[in-house]
Amino acid sequence: MKNLDFVLLLDCYGELLTERQKELAELYYNEDFSLSEIAQMHGISRQAVRDSLRHSEQILAQTEEKLGMADRIRHMRACLEQILDSCRTQNLAKITELAENALHLL
């Protein structure tokens, strides 16, 4: 089963992977190809694709653990959604508070 959290990690840190790792991960996570389809396209075994993805996931997860950029993006997105909700209800005090919180995430 795909862990879609890796889509954001791939966007944030994909450049840290080798070209091949990045290509396989993008096909799997962004293009929704199966392991078998990717293996057939690249002339490798399904297990080789799986191993490459697992290694890529480890690299991305370790990098996120150290840098936390994806977590900041998630929090920023949540703040922006709250700001939009407050704008719809015209709660200016809440909008100001949320905007200040969002700035602290940067």
C-alpha positions as CSV (number, residue, x, y, z in Angstrom):
1,M,0.0,0.0,0.0
2,K,1.3,3.4,-1.0
3,N,2.1,5.9,1.8
4,L,1.1,9.2,0.1
5,D,3.1,11.2,2.6
6,F,6.0,10.4,0.4
7,V,4.5,12.5,-2.5
8,L,5.2,15.6,-0.5
9,L,8.6,14.3,0.7
10,L,9.5,13.6,-3.0
11,D,8.5,17.2,-3.9
12,C,10.6,18.6,-1.1
13,Y,13.7,16.4,-1.3
14,G,13.6,14.5,-4.6
15,E,16.7,16.2,-5.8
16,L,18.7,14.3,-3.2
17,L,17.9,11.0,-4.9
18,T,19.8,9.6,-7.9
19,E,18.2,10.2,-11.2
20,R,17.1,6.6,-11.4
21,Q,15.7,6.6,-7.8
22,K,13.8,9.8,-8.5
23,E,12.4,8.5,-11.8
24,L,11.1,5.3,-10.2
25,A,9.7,7.2,-7.2
26,E,7.9,9.7,-9.5
27,L,6.4,6.9,-11.6
28,Y,5.2,5.1,-8.5
29,Y,3.9,8.1,-6.4
30,N,3.1,10.8,-9.0
31,E,2.1,8.8,-12.0
32,D,0.5,5.9,-10.1
33,F,2.3,3.1,-12.0
34,S,2.4,-0.3,-10.3
35,L,5.7,-1.9,-9.4
36,S,5.2,-4.4,-12.2
37,E,4.6,-1.7,-14.8
38,I,7.7,0.2,-13.7
39,A,9.7,-3.0,-13.7
40,Q,8.6,-3.8,-17.2
41,M,9.3,-0.3,-18.5
42,H,12.9,-0.4,-17.1
43,G,13.6,-4.0,-17.8
44,I,14.3,-4.8,-14.2
45,S,12.6,-7.1,-11.6
46,R,9.6,-6.0,-9.6
47,Q,11.8,-6.6,-6.5
48,A,14.4,-4.2,-7.8
49,V,11.8,-1.5,-8.2
50,R,10.5,-2.2,-4.7
51,D,14.1,-2.1,-3.2
52,S,14.8,1.2,-5.0
53,L,11.6,2.7,-3.7
54,R,12.2,1.5,-0.1
55,H,15.8,2.9,-0.2
56,S,14.4,6.2,-1.6
57,E,11.7,6.4,1.1
58,Q,14.4,5.9,3.8
59,I,16.5,8.8,2.3
60,L,13.4,11.0,2.1
61,A,12.2,10.2,5.6
62,Q,15.6,10.7,7.2
63,T,16.0,14.0,5.5
64,E,12.6,15.1,6.7
65,E,13.4,14.0,10.2
66,K,16.5,16.3,10.1
67,L,15.0,19.3,8.2
68,G,11.3,19.2,8.8
69,M,10.4,21.1,5.6
70,A,7.4,18.9,4.7
71,D,6.0,19.2,8.2
72,R,6.3,23.0,7.9
73,I,4.5,22.9,4.6
74,R,1.6,20.8,6.2
75,H,1.3,23.3,9.0
76,M,1.4,26.2,6.6
77,R,-1.3,24.6,4.5
78,A,-3.5,24.1,7.7
79,C,-3.0,27.8,8.7
80,L,-3.9,29.0,5.2
81,E,-7.0,26.9,5.2
82,Q,-8.0,28.4,8.6
83,I,-7.3,31.9,7.3
84,L,-9.5,31.2,4.3
85,D,-12.3,30.0,6.6
86,S,-11.9,33.1,8.7
87,C,-12.0,35.3,5.7
88,R,-15.3,33.7,4.7
89,T,-16.7,34.6,8.1
90,Q,-14.9,37.9,8.2
91,N,-13.3,37.2,11.6
92,L,-10.5,39.7,11.4
93,A,-9.0,39.0,14.8
94,K,-8.8,35.3,14.0
95,I,-7.3,36.1,10.5
96,T,-4.6,38.2,12.1
97,E,-3.7,35.5,14.7
98,L,-3.6,32.8,12.0
99,A,-1.4,34.9,9.7
100,E,1.0,35.6,12.5
101,N,1.2,31.9,13.3
102,A,1.8,31.2,9.6
103,L,4.7,33.7,9.5
104,H,6.4,31.9,12.4
105,L,6.4,28.7,10.3
106,L,8.6,30.2,7.7
